[in-house]
């Protein structure tokens, strides 16, 4: 079986797939990321808030696949750079891409693509394998974000981890559990329904 298409949820949605529908999904998930960014909790000892953005990034890759997941986050960053209030706290503007949170933001397309590629290899069929894919993408975001903080503030990497990695572990673990436990179940149910209809 070719998992590249069957494991991507939107490819199971009835209707012809074409450039217009792909573009609609990409824009829709860019807006989902923008909405999740407004779920924002500021932490006193770091300039980086805890937000729902990471959840949206992981979800976009898992649901759209690597190409569309990547593009959805590129569109999200373009919206923010153009001044739309899509970043945390309703912020917008290109300066946010080179500010303290720039490392996280610029890594979103890569993280979404990583999850999407792993899902296309069949990793969404197992909770544990999908969890590994989601953890890999999340750690990528946190490490790049922390490295960016190190360079931005000219601090030791250990200090950057205290500001940009450790405060987000618990919240990100919850996001991973939410996506990781839900997607394999949905795929199995869709497959069971398809098998029933085909008989």
Buried (B, 14 or more C-beta within 10 A) or exposed (E): EEBBEBBBBBBBEEEEEEEEEBEEBBBBBBBBBBEBBBBBEEEEEBBBBBBBBBBBBBBBBBBBBBBBBBBBBBBBBEBBBEEBBBBBEEBBBEEBBEBBBBBBBBBBBBBBBBBBBBBBBBBBBEBEBBBBBBBEBBBBBBBBBBBBBBEBBEEEBEEBBBBBBEBBEEBBBEBBEBBBEBBBEEBEEBBEEEEEEEE
